[in-house]
């Protein structure tokens, strides 16, 4: 192989290994911050404005990737091309013209729910209220409900409870409407209040949400009608409106869709740590795995600083030696980090190639322990390498690298598609039975768990509440 000259084992002396493990757990943005911090404090470390391959250290021309490392090492089209590239190389490997290169080269992804909500109100809040809003949003559970009490938040931030209540009311009207509510009933009432500003709410809808949610979930329309002194038809109309327009679990809503009618969800552009694509964008060519090296230029020990060591006297000798050792160790550990990521991605992309090319239903069961055994490293090394990293797939979708180890993903996808095509709401037991045709044998409670993870309601709440596969 052409790449054997820079291959190194994943084991190293203790100081080297400890720092490599620390750097391995950082994503590309965090690594860049670490290097910038070291450059500002260590005079023995310098960044030279020259383009060298992060892997083989060849001096490179002004543009383009390394002509050696970015090329296939064998004629086997099933073997991916895995290499480390500098930030400015992201598109050069694909031989795009200036006209073809997009202004923003990365696919979009959804921000986290707390960040998404905070962005909607941050510009209108005072500085001290922004911090308070961020604190509240950091205490949301998986359904979007606030887990912290008003009194606890008030005591922690030394604010009046009324200030906390006012801010919570403001957050509850953000998209997804009802976020930061205390419970499903409160979330539904907020959604009704917002909807009433633009559409007509059917009679008795608020009363049903306030007093009769348990009976509504069981479709006891006649009993509700008797209690309210109205007709079954009016209760059914209210139930249909609730089912089609409201969501009792705000965080499970597709933000901005018909069930949470608000402004369209905001996409953000995120620089992935790894790019996976076909060579020259030809689906018949091998896959290319490009690991982004965030440092522009060449990091090295300052040769002038090193040569001046012999002229230093007294206590400064030890200080200078320590600076040189730290700089040298950082350079070596960054190289070791790149090598570890390359070895991991080589193995991972081969083992999950069907997922990379065909989507979530093709995800193979895989554990970090299995990859660790294949690479002859400790499982914690794999965990650090995966932590916080994201990868852009050939379809331009950005996903966490950890998704390659999500054993439930293919099963959740099948369940979601099954429910999307159901002619009548299927119970969890029926879904469990139908999964056997796909070779999937899981417990009913596991079906319920996976359904919940996809934000899909139970069968008795899915009437007139269609689920869209995607």
Number of C-alpha atoms within 10 A of each C-alpha: 7 11 16 9 9 11 14 13 12 17 14 13 7 9 10 15 16 13 17 25 19 15 22 25 20 20 22 24 15 14 19 16 14 13 19 13 11 17 16 10 10 16 15 23 26 20 16 13 10 14 21 22 23 24 22 18 12 14 13 14 11 10 11 19 25 25 11 15 20 21 18 20 16 12 8 9 12 12 17 26 24 26 30 25 27 21 16 17 17 18 15 13 20 18 13 13 10 8 7 8 13 11 8 10 13 18 17 17 15 15 16 8 20 20 14 20 25 19 15 14 14 16 10 10 14 10 11 9 15 18 15 21 22 15 15 23 25 15 16 20 13 14 19 27 23 20 16 17 13 18 15 11 17 17 11 9 14 9 13 13 15 12 13 21 14 10 16 20 15 13 23 23 20 19 25 32 33 32 32 31 26 17 18 20 18 19 25 24 21 20 26 22 14 17 18 12 9 8 9 9 16 16 13 17 21 17 14 20 20 13 12 18 16 11 14 21 14 10 16 15 20 16 15 22 18 11 10 14 9 14 13 16 12 16 25 19 15 22 23 17 16 25 18 17 17 25 25 23 23 30 23 18 22 17 22 16 15 13 21 21 18 17 13 12 16 15 12 13 14 17 20 22 21 25 21 22 24 19 21 15 16 11 12 10 14 20 27 26 26 25 24 23 25 20 20 16 17 17 23 16 22 17 12 9 16 15 9 10 15 9 7 12 9 7 8 11 14 13 12 19 14 14 20 22 14 17 23 17 17 22 16 16 23 20 17 26 21 23 21 23 19 21 17 20 23 17 16 16 20 14 17 17 18 15 17 21 17 12 14 20 15 17 24 19 14 15 14 18 17 12 19 17 11 11 17 13 15 15 16 13 21 23 16 17 24 24 16 16 19 21 22 25 21 18 13 16 12 23 15 15 21 16 15 23 18 15 14 16 19 19 21 20 20 18 22 20 14 17 22 16 13 11 8 11 21 17 16 20 14 12 19 21 16 16 18 11 9 10 8 14 14 13 13 16 12 14 21 18 14 19 21 15 12 14 19 22 20 16 14 13 15 18 15 14 20 16 17 11 13 7
